[in-house]
Amino acid sequence: MAITYDDFAKLELRIATVLECRIHPNADKLLVLQIDLGGERRQICAGLRAYYQPEQLTGKQVIVVANLEPRTMRGEVSQGMLLAATDASNPDPAAARVIIVCPVDTVPPGSVVK
């Protein structure tokens, strides 16, 4: 489904630094991340538990959709969405890798992705 440029322009993509990461206590697939969005601390939930250990994400910079409406996911509030890609080259979806989208160089948290 195609969207207009105006719809795409509504997305606020920003760089965040993962301050803490833990396993969601009530969901098998979710991790709960505390992120720094440049002086603003938020919590997001991400379905990455099968692909990453919490310690692999702590300290990492990620790209986040920062202007999503908050959503409660199995009792935890998520205030954004982390971007990740699925390795489409693997013919077996169950064995596909999930790769977090992140900047090549370190940038200040809160930086806008253009």
KOLGU-4560 file (N, C-alpha, C; in nm, 3 decimals, padded with zeros to 5 digits):
<recs>
<n_xx: 00.084 n_yy: -00.117 n_zz: 00.000 ca_xx: 00.000 ca_yy: 00.000 ca_zz: 00.000 c_xx: 00.089 c_yy: 00.124 c_zz: 00.000 mol: A seq: 1 type: MET>
<n_xx: 00.070 n_yy: 00.211 n_zz: -00.094 ca_xx: 00.147 ca_yy: 00.334 ca_zz: -00.104 c_xx: 00.086 c_yy: 00.440 c_zz: -00.011 mol: A seq: 2 type: ALA>
<n_xx: 00.174 n_yy: 00.522 n_zz: 00.046 ca_xx: 00.128 ca_yy: 00.635 ca_zz: 00.125 c_xx: 00.182 c_yy: 00.762 c_zz: 00.061 mol: A seq: 3 type: ILE>
<n_xx: 00.124 n_yy: 00.873 n_zz: 00.098 ca_xx: 00.170 ca_yy: 01.000 ca_zz: 00.042 c_xx: 00.294 c_yy: 01.047 c_zz: 00.119 mol: A seq: 4 type: THR>
<n_xx: 00.367 n_yy: 01.137 n_zz: 00.056 ca_xx: 00.483 ca_yy: 01.197 ca_zz: 00.123 c_xx: 00.438 c_yy: 01.266 c_zz: 00.251 mol: A seq: 5 type: TYR>
<n_xx: 00.324 n_yy: 01.334 n_zz: 00.246 ca_xx: 00.274 ca_yy: 01.405 ca_zz: 00.365 c_xx: 00.252 c_yy: 01.308 c_zz: 00.481 mol: A seq: 6 type: ASP>
<n_xx: 00.203 n_yy: 01.188 n_zz: 00.452 ca_xx: 00.186 ca_yy: 01.087 ca_zz: 00.558 c_xx: 00.322 c_yy: 01.045 c_zz: 00.614 mol: A seq: 7 type: ASP>
<n_xx: 00.417 n_yy: 01.019 n_zz: 00.524 ca_xx: 00.551 ca_yy: 00.980 ca_zz: 00.569 c_xx: 00.615 c_yy: 01.091 c_zz: 00.652 mol: A seq: 8 type: PHE>
<n_xx: 00.597 n_yy: 01.215 n_zz: 00.612 ca_xx: 00.658 ca_yy: 01.328 ca_zz: 00.681 c_xx: 00.607 c_yy: 01.344 c_zz: 00.824 mol: A seq: 9 type: ALA>
<n_xx: 00.496 n_yy: 01.282 n_zz: 00.856 ca_xx: 00.442 ca_yy: 01.289 ca_zz: 00.992 c_xx: 00.525 c_yy: 01.206 c_zz: 01.091 mol: A seq: 10 type: LYS>
<n_xx: 00.600 n_yy: 01.108 n_zz: 01.041 ca_xx: 00.682 ca_yy: 01.025 ca_zz: 01.129 c_xx: 00.799 c_yy: 01.105 c_zz: 01.183 mol: A seq: 11 type: LEU>
<n_xx: 00.822 n_yy: 01.095 n_zz: 01.311 ca_xx: 00.937 ca_yy: 01.159 ca_zz: 01.375 c_xx: 01.037 c_yy: 01.050 c_zz: 01.411 mol: A seq: 12 type: GLU>
<n_xx: 01.139 n_yy: 01.035 n_zz: 01.326 ca_xx: 01.242 ca_yy: 00.934 ca_zz: 01.349 c_xx: 01.358 c_yy: 01.002 c_zz: 01.420 mol: A seq: 13 type: LEU>
<n_xx: 01.398 n_yy: 00.946 n_zz: 01.536 ca_xx: 01.506 ca_yy: 01.005 ca_zz: 01.613 c_xx: 01.600 c_yy: 00.896 c_zz: 01.663 mol: A seq: 14 type: ARG>
<n_xx: 01.723 n_yy: 00.938 n_zz: 01.690 ca_xx: 01.824 ca_yy: 00.849 ca_zz: 01.748 c_xx: 01.803 c_yy: 00.843 c_zz: 01.899 mol: A seq: 15 type: ILE>
<n_xx: 01.806 n_yy: 00.723 n_zz: 01.952 ca_xx: 01.795 ca_yy: 00.703 ca_zz: 02.097 c_xx: 01.910 c_yy: 00.614 c_zz: 02.143 mol: A seq: 16 type: ALA>
<n_xx: 01.953 n_yy: 00.635 n_zz: 02.264 ca_xx: 02.052 ca_yy: 00.548 ca_zz: 02.326 c_xx: 01.980 c_yy: 00.461 c_zz: 02.429 mol: A seq: 17 type: THR>
<n_xx: 02.002 n_yy: 00.331 n_zz: 02.422 ca_xx: 01.939 ca_yy: 00.238 ca_zz: 02.516 c_xx: 02.014 c_yy: 00.247 c_zz: 02.649 mol: A seq: 18 type: VAL>
<n_xx: 01.944 n_yy: 00.291 n_zz: 02.753 ca_xx: 02.003 ca_yy: 00.305 ca_zz: 02.885 c_xx: 01.995 c_yy: 00.174 c_zz: 02.964 mol: A seq: 19 type: LEU>
<n_xx: 01.883 n_yy: 00.107 n_zz: 02.952 ca_xx: 01.859 ca_yy: -00.020 ca_zz: 03.022 c_xx: 01.772 c_yy: -00.107 c_zz: 02.933 mol: A seq: 20 type: GLU>
<n_xx: 01.784 n_yy: -00.237 n_zz: 02.953 ca_xx: 01.699 ca_yy: -00.331 ca_zz: 02.880 c_xx: 01.674 c_yy: -00.451 c_zz: 02.970 mol: A seq: 21 type: CYS>
<n_xx: 01.549 n_yy: -00.495 n_zz: 02.972 ca_xx: 01.514 ca_yy: -00.611 ca_zz: 03.054 c_xx: 01.407 c_yy: -00.693 c_zz: 02.983 mol: A seq: 22 type: ARG>
<n_xx: 01.393 n_yy: -00.815 n_zz: 03.027 ca_xx: 01.290 ca_yy: -00.904 ca_zz: 02.973 c_xx: 01.154 c_yy: -00.859 c_zz: 03.028 mol: A seq: 23 type: ILE>
<n_xx: 01.055 n_yy: -00.853 n_zz: 02.942 ca_xx: 00.918 ca_yy: -00.819 ca_zz: 02.984 c_xx: 00.868 c_yy: -00.931 c_zz: 03.074 mol: A seq: 24 type: HIS>
<n_xx: 00.816 n_yy: -00.898 n_zz: 03.193 ca_xx: 00.775 ca_yy: -01.003 ca_zz: 03.286 c_xx: 00.651 c_yy: -01.082 c_zz: 03.244 mol: A seq: 25 type: PRO>
<n_xx: 00.570 n_yy: -01.027 n_zz: 03.152 ca_xx: 00.444 ca_yy: -01.092 ca_zz: 03.116 c_xx: 00.431 c_yy: -01.124 c_zz: 02.967 mol: A seq: 26 type: ASN>
<n_xx: 00.544 n_yy: -01.128 n_zz: 02.894 ca_xx: 00.537 ca_yy: -01.155 ca_zz: 02.751 c_xx: 00.661 c_yy: -01.232 c_zz: 02.707 mol: A seq: 27 type: ALA>
<n_xx: 00.641 n_yy: -01.338 n_zz: 02.633 ca_xx: 00.751 ca_yy: -01.423 ca_zz: 02.589 c_xx: 00.837 c_yy: -01.360 c_zz: 02.480 mol: A seq: 28 type: ASP>
<n_xx: 00.782 n_yy: -01.266 n_zz: 02.403 ca_xx: 00.854 ca_yy: -01.211 ca_zz: 02.288 c_xx: 00.909 c_yy: -01.071 c_zz: 02.310 mol: A seq: 29 type: LYS>
<n_xx: 00.872 n_yy: -01.006 n_zz: 02.419 ca_xx: 00.905 ca_yy: -00.865 ca_zz: 02.435 c_xx: 01.023 c_yy: -00.837 c_zz: 02.528 mol: A seq: 30 type: LEU>
<n_xx: 01.097 n_yy: -00.732 n_zz: 02.492 ca_xx: 01.196 ca_yy: -00.671 ca_zz: 02.580 c_xx: 01.145 c_yy: -00.532 c_zz: 02.614 mol: A seq: 31 type: LEU>
<n_xx: 01.180 n_yy: -00.483 n_zz: 02.733 ca_xx: 01.142 ca_yy: -00.349 ca_zz: 02.776 c_xx: 01.270 c_yy: -00.267 c_zz: 02.783 mol: A seq: 32 type: VAL>
<n_xx: 01.274 n_yy: -00.158 n_zz: 02.707 ca_xx: 01.393 ca_yy: -00.074 ca_zz: 02.697 c_xx: 01.366 c_yy: 00.064 c_zz: 02.756 mol: A seq: 33 type: LEU>
<n_xx: 01.460 n_yy: 00.113 n_zz: 02.833 ca_xx: 01.461 ca_yy: 00.252 ca_zz: 02.878 c_xx: 01.556 c_yy: 00.324 c_zz: 02.784 mol: A seq: 34 type: GLN>
<n_xx: 01.508 n_yy: 00.429 n_zz: 02.717 ca_xx: 01.589 ca_yy: 00.498 ca_zz: 02.618 c_xx: 01.604 c_yy: 00.646 c_zz: 02.651 mol: A seq: 35 type: ILE>
<n_xx: 01.714 n_yy: 00.702 n_zz: 02.603 ca_xx: 01.740 ca_yy: 00.846 ca_zz: 02.612 c_xx: 01.718 c_yy: 00.905 c_zz: 02.474 mol: A seq: 36 type: ASP>
<n_xx: 01.622 n_yy: 00.998 n_zz: 02.466 ca_xx: 01.593 ca_yy: 01.067 ca_zz: 02.341 c_xx: 01.643 c_yy: 01.211 c_zz: 02.345 mol: A seq: 37 type: LEU>
<n_xx: 01.756 n_yy: 01.231 n_zz: 02.407 ca_xx: 01.813 ca_yy: 01.365 ca_zz: 02.415 c_xx: 01.755 c_yy: 01.444 c_zz: 02.529 mol: A seq: 38 type: GLY>
<n_xx: 01.776 n_yy: 01.399 n_zz: 02.649 ca_xx: 01.724 ca_yy: 01.467 ca_zz: 02.767 c_xx: 01.585 c_yy: 01.420 c_zz: 02.806 mol: A seq: 39 type: GLY>
<n_xx: 01.524 n_yy: 01.339 n_zz: 02.725 ca_xx: 01.393 ca_yy: 01.282 ca_zz: 02.755 c_xx: 01.407 c_yy: 01.131 c_zz: 02.764 mol: A seq: 40 type: GLU>
<n_xx: 01.371 n_yy: 01.077 n_zz: 02.880 ca_xx: 01.379 ca_yy: 00.933 ca_zz: 02.900 c_xx: 01.241 c_yy: 00.873 c_zz: 02.872 mol: A seq: 41 type: ARG>
<n_xx: 01.240 n_yy: 00.765 n_zz: 02.796 ca_xx: 01.115 ca_yy: 00.696 ca_zz: 02.764 c_xx: 01.134 c_yy: 00.546 c_zz: 02.777 mol: A seq: 42 type: ARG>
<n_xx: 01.021 n_yy: 00.478 n_zz: 02.778 ca_xx: 01.019 ca_yy: 00.332 ca_zz: 02.778 c_xx: 00.955 c_yy: 00.285 c_zz: 02.649 mol: A seq: 43 type: GLN>
<n_xx: 01.016 n_yy: 00.186 n_zz: 02.585 ca_xx: 00.955 ca_yy: 00.122 ca_zz: 02.470 c_xx: 00.961 c_yy: -00.029 c_zz: 02.487 mol: A seq: 44 type: ILE>
<n_xx: 00.865 n_yy: -00.098 n_zz: 02.429 ca_xx: 00.864 ca_yy: -00.244 ca_zz: 02.427 c_xx: 00.892 c_yy: -00.286 c_zz: 02.283 mol: A seq: 45 type: CYS>
<n_xx: 00.974 n_yy: -00.388 n_zz: 02.268 ca_xx: 01.012 ca_yy: -00.435 ca_zz: 02.135 c_xx: 01.011 c_yy: -00.588 c_zz: 02.132 mol: A seq: 46 type: ALA>
<n_xx: 00.958 n_yy: -00.643 n_zz: 02.025 ca_xx: 00.949 ca_yy: -00.789 ca_zz: 02.009 c_xx: 01.080 c_yy: -00.850 c_zz: 01.963 mol: A seq: 47 type: GLY>
<n_xx: 01.182 n_yy: -00.834 n_zz: 02.044 ca_xx: 01.318 ca_yy: -00.878 ca_zz: 02.006 c_xx: 01.375 c_yy: -00.987 c_zz: 02.095 mol: A seq: 48 type: LEU>
<n_xx: 01.297 n_yy: -01.036 n_zz: 02.187 ca_xx: 01.349 ca_yy: -01.130 ca_zz: 02.287 c_xx: 01.411 c_yy: -01.256 c_zz: 02.225 mol: A seq: 49 type: ARG>
<n_xx: 01.358 n_yy: -01.303 n_zz: 02.114 ca_xx: 01.410 ca_yy: -01.423 ca_zz: 02.050 c_xx: 01.542 c_yy: -01.397 c_zz: 01.977 mol: A seq: 50 type: ALA>
<n_xx: 01.576 n_yy: -01.270 n_zz: 01.959 ca_xx: 01.692 ca_yy: -01.234 ca_zz: 01.877 c_xx: 01.806 c_yy: -01.167 c_zz: 01.953 mol: A seq: 51 type: TYR>
<n_xx: 01.774 n_yy: -01.104 n_zz: 02.065 ca_xx: 01.875 ca_yy: -01.029 ca_zz: 02.142 c_xx: 01.860 c_yy: -01.055 c_zz: 02.290 mol: A seq: 52 type: TYR>
<n_xx: 01.974 n_yy: -01.061 n_zz: 02.358 ca_xx: 01.976 ca_yy: -01.062 ca_zz: 02.503 c_xx: 01.975 c_yy: -00.916 c_zz: 02.549 mol: A seq: 53 type: GLN>
<n_xx: 01.916 n_yy: -00.885 n_zz: 02.664 ca_xx: 01.910 ca_yy: -00.746 ca_zz: 02.710 c_xx: 02.047 c_yy: -00.676 c_zz: 02.712 mol: A seq: 54 type: PRO>
<n_xx: 02.151 n_yy: -00.747 n_zz: 02.753 ca_xx: 02.284 ca_yy: -00.685 ca_zz: 02.761 c_xx: 02.340 c_yy: -00.648 c_zz: 02.624 mol: A seq: 55 type: GLU>
<n_xx: 02.292 n_yy: -00.712 n_zz: 02.518 ca_xx: 02.337 ca_yy: -00.677 ca_zz: 02.382 c_xx: 02.285 c_yy: -00.541 c_zz: 02.337 mol: A seq: 56 type: GLN>
<n_xx: 02.175 n_yy: -00.496 n_zz: 02.396 ca_xx: 02.114 ca_yy: -00.370 ca_zz: 02.354 c_xx: 02.153 c_yy: -00.252 c_zz: 02.442 mol: A seq: 57 type: LEU>
<n_xx: 02.188 n_yy: -00.279 n_zz: 02.566 ca_xx: 02.224 ca_yy: -00.170 ca_zz: 02.657 c_xx: 02.345 c_yy: -00.095 c_zz: 02.603 mol: A seq: 58 type: THR>
<n_xx: 02.331 n_yy: 00.038 n_zz: 02.592 ca_xx: 02.438 ca_yy: 00.123 ca_zz: 02.541 c_xx: 02.433 c_yy: 00.143 c_zz: 02.391 mol: A seq: 59 type: GLY>
<n_xx: 02.352 n_yy: 00.067 n_zz: 02.321 ca_xx: 02.344 ca_yy: 00.075 ca_zz: 02.174 c_xx: 02.258 c_yy: 00.194 c_zz: 02.133 mol: A seq: 60 type: LYS>
<n_xx: 02.294 n_yy: 00.254 n_zz: 02.020 ca_xx: 02.209 ca_yy: 00.358 ca_zz: 01.963 c_xx: 02.117 c_yy: 00.294 c_zz: 01.860 mol: A seq: 61 type: GLN>
<n_xx: 01.990 n_yy: 00.336 n_zz: 01.863 ca_xx: 01.888 ca_yy: 00.280 ca_zz: 01.776 c_xx: 01.807 c_yy: 00.393 c_zz: 01.714 mol: A seq: 62 type: VAL>
<n_xx: 01.730 n_yy: 00.360 n_zz: 01.612 ca_xx: 01.638 ca_yy: 00.456 ca_zz: 01.552 c_xx: 01.498 c_yy: 00.423 c_zz: 01.601 mol: A seq: 63 type: ILE>
<n_xx: 01.429 n_yy: 00.527 n_zz: 01.646 ca_xx: 01.298 ca_yy: 00.511 ca_zz: 01.707 c_xx: 01.195 c_yy: 00.601 c_zz: 01.637 mol: A seq: 64 type: VAL>
<n_xx: 01.075 n_yy: 00.548 n_zz: 01.618 ca_xx: 00.962 ca_yy: 00.632 ca_zz: 01.578 c_xx: 00.915 c_yy: 00.696 c_zz: 01.708 mol: A seq: 65 type: VAL>
<n_xx: 00.943 n_yy: 00.825 n_zz: 01.723 ca_xx: 00.926 ca_yy: 00.891 ca_zz: 01.852 c_xx: 00.788 c_yy: 00.952 c_zz: 01.874 mol: A seq: 66 type: ALA>
<n_xx: 00.708 n_yy: 00.964 n_zz: 01.769 ca_xx: 00.579 ca_yy: 01.031 ca_zz: 01.787 c_xx: 00.460 c_yy: 00.937 c_zz: 01.775 mol: A seq: 67 type: ASN>
<n_xx: 00.480 n_yy: 00.811 n_zz: 01.807 ca_xx: 00.367 ca_yy: 00.718 ca_zz: 01.814 c_xx: 00.289 c_yy: 00.743 c_zz: 01.942 mol: A seq: 68 type: LEU>
<n_xx: 00.162 n_yy: 00.721 n_zz: 01.936 ca_xx: 00.079 ca_yy: 00.729 ca_zz: 02.054 c_xx: 00.122 c_yy: 00.619 c_zz: 02.151 mol: A seq: 69 type: GLU>
<n_xx: 00.136 n_yy: 00.648 n_zz: 02.281 ca_xx: 00.174 ca_yy: 00.543 ca_zz: 02.376 c_xx: 00.072 c_yy: 00.428 c_zz: 02.373 mol: A seq: 70 type: PRO>
<n_xx: 00.125 n_yy: 00.308 n_zz: 02.396 ca_xx: 00.042 ca_yy: 00.188 ca_zz: 02.391 c_xx: 00.084 c_yy: 00.095 c_zz: 02.504 mol: A seq: 71 type: ARG>
<n_xx: -00.010 n_yy: 00.037 n_zz: 02.573 ca_xx: 00.021 ca_yy: -00.059 ca_zz: 02.679 c_xx: 00.030 c_yy: -00.198 c_zz: 02.617 mol: A seq: 72 type: THR>
<n_xx: 00.145 n_yy: -00.262 n_zz: 02.642 ca_xx: 00.170 ca_yy: -00.395 ca_zz: 02.586 c_xx: 00.192 c_yy: -00.492 c_zz: 02.701 mol: A seq: 73 type: MET>
<n_xx: 00.089 n_yy: -00.571 n_zz: 02.729 ca_xx: 00.094 ca_yy: -00.671 ca_zz: 02.836 c_xx: 00.133 c_yy: -00.607 c_zz: 02.970 mol: A seq: 74 type: ARG>
<n_xx: 00.077 n_yy: -00.490 n_zz: 02.998 ca_xx: 00.097 ca_yy: -00.423 ca_zz: 03.126 c_xx: 00.211 c_yy: -00.323 c_zz: 03.131 mol: A seq: 75 type: GLY>
<n_xx: 00.289 n_yy: -00.311 n_zz: 03.026 ca_xx: 00.400 ca_yy: -00.214 ca_zz: 03.020 c_xx: 00.370 c_yy: -00.110 c_zz: 02.912 mol: A seq: 76 type: GLU>
<n_xx: 00.390 n_yy: 00.017 n_zz: 02.943 ca_xx: 00.365 ca_yy: 00.124 ca_zz: 02.846 c_xx: 00.482 c_yy: 00.134 c_zz: 02.749 mol: A seq: 77 type: VAL>
<n_xx: 00.450 n_yy: 00.141 n_zz: 02.620 ca_xx: 00.551 ca_yy: 00.160 ca_zz: 02.517 c_xx: 00.528 c_yy: 00.297 c_zz: 02.455 mol: A seq: 78 type: SER>
<n_xx: 00.634 n_yy: 00.380 n_zz: 02.455 ca_xx: 00.624 ca_yy: 00.519 ca_zz: 02.408 c_xx: 00.707 c_yy: 00.541 c_zz: 02.282 mol: A seq: 79 type: GLN>
<n_xx: 00.696 n_yy: 00.451 n_zz: 02.188 ca_xx: 00.771 ca_yy: 00.462 ca_zz: 02.063 c_xx: 00.790 c_yy: 00.324 c_zz: 02.004 mol: A seq: 80 type: GLY>
<n_xx: 00.859 n_yy: 00.320 n_zz: 01.890 ca_xx: 00.886 ca_yy: 00.193 ca_zz: 01.823 c_xx: 01.028 c_yy: 00.192 c_zz: 01.770 mol: A seq: 81 type: MET>
<n_xx: 01.100 n_yy: 00.089 n_zz: 01.802 ca_xx: 01.236 ca_yy: 00.069 ca_zz: 01.754 c_xx: 01.230 c_yy: 00.011 c_zz: 01.613 mol: A seq: 82 type: LEU>
<n_xx: 01.316 n_yy: 00.059 n_zz: 01.523 ca_xx: 01.318 ca_yy: 00.007 ca_zz: 01.386 c_xx: 01.416 c_yy: -00.110 c_zz: 01.375 mol: A seq: 83 type: LEU>
<n_xx: 01.373 n_yy: -00.213 n_zz: 01.306 ca_xx: 01.457 ca_yy: -00.331 ca_zz: 01.283 c_xx: 01.420 c_yy: -00.389 c_zz: 01.146 mol: A seq: 84 type: ALA>
<n_xx: 01.513 n_yy: -00.465 n_zz: 01.090 ca_xx: 01.492 ca_yy: -00.528 ca_zz: 00.960 c_xx: 01.500 c_yy: -00.679 c_zz: 00.977 mol: A seq: 85 type: ALA>
<n_xx: 01.426 n_yy: -00.750 n_zz: 00.894 ca_xx: 01.433 ca_yy: -00.895 ca_zz: 00.890 c_xx: 01.518 c_yy: -00.936 c_zz: 00.771 mol: A seq: 86 type: THR>
<n_xx: 01.606 n_yy: -01.032 n_zz: 00.794 ca_xx: 01.693 ca_yy: -01.083 ca_zz: 00.688 c_xx: 01.610 c_yy: -01.162 c_zz: 00.588 mol: A seq: 87 type: ASP>
<n_xx: 01.574 n_yy: -01.096 n_zz: 00.478 ca_xx: 01.487 ca_yy: -01.158 ca_zz: 00.378 c_xx: 01.559 c_yy: -01.263 c_zz: 00.292 mol: A seq: 88 type: ALA>
<n_xx: 01.691 n_yy: -01.272 n_zz: 00.303 ca_xx: 01.764 ca_yy: -01.369 ca_zz: 00.220 c_xx: 01.748 c_yy: -01.512 c_zz: 00.272 mol: A seq: 89 type: SER>
<n_xx: 01.700 n_yy: -01.527 n_zz: 00.393 ca_xx: 01.682 ca_yy: -01.660 ca_zz: 00.451 c_xx: 01.546 c_yy: -01.715 c_zz: 00.409 mol: A seq: 90 type: ASN>
<n_xx: 01.541 n_yy: -01.827 n_zz: 00.339 ca_xx: 01.413 ca_yy: -01.882 ca_zz: 00.292 c_xx: 01.326 c_yy: -01.937 c_zz: 00.406 mol: A seq: 91 type: PRO>
<n_xx: 01.385 n_yy: -01.964 n_zz: 00.520 ca_xx: 01.309 ca_yy: -02.017 ca_zz: 00.634 c_xx: 01.277 c_yy: -01.903 c_zz: 00.730 mol: A seq: 92 type: ASP>
<n_xx: 01.151 n_yy: -01.855 n_zz: 00.734 ca_xx: 01.116 ca_yy: -01.743 ca_zz: 00.820 c_xx: 01.149 c_yy: -01.766 c_zz: 00.968 mol: A seq: 93 type: PRO>
<n_xx: 01.142 n_yy: -01.891 n_zz: 01.013 ca_xx: 01.172 ca_yy: -01.921 ca_zz: 01.153 c_xx: 01.320 c_yy: -01.902 c_zz: 01.185 mol: A seq: 94 type: ALA>
<n_xx: 01.405 n_yy: -01.909 n_zz: 01.085 ca_xx: 01.549 ca_yy: -01.896 ca_zz: 01.107 c_xx: 01.602 c_yy: -01.758 c_zz: 01.067 mol: A seq: 95 type: ALA>
<n_xx: 01.514 n_yy: -01.670 n_zz: 01.023 ca_xx: 01.557 ca_yy: -01.537 ca_zz: 00.978 c_xx: 01.613 c_yy: -01.456 c_zz: 01.095 mol: A seq: 96 type: ALA>
<n_xx: 01.712 n_yy: -01.374 n_zz: 01.064 ca_xx: 01.770 ca_yy: -01.285 ca_zz: 01.164 c_xx: 01.691 c_yy: -01.154 c_zz: 01.166 mol: A seq: 97 type: ARG>
<n_xx: 01.691 n_yy: -01.089 n_zz: 01.281 ca_xx: 01.634 ca_yy: -00.955 ca_zz: 01.294 c_xx: 01.749 c_yy: -00.863 c_zz: 01.331 mol: A seq: 98 type: VAL>
<n_xx: 01.767 n_yy: -00.758 n_zz: 01.250 ca_xx: 01.880 ca_yy: -00.667 ca_zz: 01.266 c_xx: 01.827 c_yy: -00.529 c_zz: 01.303 mol: A seq: 99 type: ILE>
<n_xx: 01.875 n_yy: -00.476 n_zz: 01.414 ca_xx: 01.833 ca_yy: -00.344 ca_zz: 01.459 c_xx: 01.893 c_yy: -00.238 c_zz: 01.367 mol: A seq: 100 type: ILE>
<n_xx: 01.811 n_yy: -00.140 n_zz: 01.328 ca_xx: 01.858 ca_yy: -00.029 ca_zz: 01.245 c_xx: 01.922 c_yy: 00.073 c_zz: 01.338 mol: A seq: 101 type: VAL>
<n_xx: 02.048 n_yy: 00.106 n_zz: 01.309 ca_xx: 02.120 ca_yy: 00.199 ca_zz: 01.396 c_xx: 02.216 c_yy: 00.285 c_zz: 01.314 mol: A seq: 102 type: CYS>
<n_xx: 02.258 n_yy: 00.399 n_zz: 01.370 ca_xx: 02.351 ca_yy: 00.484 ca_zz: 01.296 c_xx: 02.489 c_yy: 00.420 c_zz: 01.286 mol: A seq: 103 type: PRO>
<n_xx: 02.561 n_yy: 00.453 n_zz: 01.180 ca_xx: 02.697 ca_yy: 00.401 ca_zz: 01.161 c_xx: 02.792 c_yy: 00.465 c_zz: 01.261 mol: A seq: 104 type: VAL>
<n_xx: 02.776 n_yy: 00.595 n_zz: 01.285 ca_xx: 02.859 ca_yy: 00.668 ca_zz: 01.381 c_xx: 02.773 c_yy: 00.708 c_zz: 01.499 mol: A seq: 105 type: ASP>
<n_xx: 02.836 n_yy: 00.730 n_zz: 01.613 ca_xx: 02.765 ca_yy: 00.776 ca_zz: 01.732 c_xx: 02.723 c_yy: 00.921 c_zz: 01.713 mol: A seq: 106 type: THR>
<n_xx: 02.598 n_yy: 00.949 n_zz: 01.743 ca_xx: 02.545 ca_yy: 01.085 ca_zz: 01.735 c_xx: 02.472 c_yy: 01.116 c_zz: 01.866 mol: A seq: 107 type: VAL>
<n_xx: 02.448 n_yy: 01.243 n_zz: 01.895 ca_xx: 02.379 ca_yy: 01.277 ca_zz: 02.019 c_xx: 02.237 c_yy: 01.218 c_zz: 02.023 mol: A seq: 108 type: PRO>
<n_xx: 02.197 n_yy: 01.162 n_zz: 02.136 ca_xx: 02.059 ca_yy: 01.114 ca_zz: 02.149 c_xx: 01.961 c_yy: 01.227 c_zz: 02.118 mol: A seq: 109 type: PRO>
<n_xx: 01.854 n_yy: 01.193 n_zz: 02.051 ca_xx: 01.754 ca_yy: 01.292 ca_zz: 02.013 c_xx: 01.776 c_yy: 01.346 c_zz: 01.873 mol: A seq: 110 type: GLY>
<n_xx: 01.890 n_yy: 01.314 n_zz: 01.811 ca_xx: 01.916 ca_yy: 01.362 ca_zz: 01.675 c_xx: 01.804 c_yy: 01.314 c_zz: 01.582 mol: A seq: 111 type: SER>
<n_xx: 01.765 n_yy: 01.402 n_zz: 01.490 ca_xx: 01.658 ca_yy: 01.371 ca_zz: 01.396 c_xx: 01.715 c_yy: 01.292 c_zz: 01.279 mol: A seq: 112 type: VAL>
<n_xx: 01.644 n_yy: 01.188 n_zz: 01.239 ca_xx: 01.680 ca_yy: 01.109 ca_zz: 01.122 c_xx: 01.607 c_yy: 01.171 c_zz: 01.003 mol: A seq: 113 type: VAL>
<n_xx: 01.682 n_yy: 01.206 n_zz: 00.900 ca_xx: 01.621 ca_yy: 01.272 ca_zz: 00.783 c_xx: 01.629 c_yy: 01.182 c_zz: 00.663 mol: A seq: 114 type: LYS>
</recs>
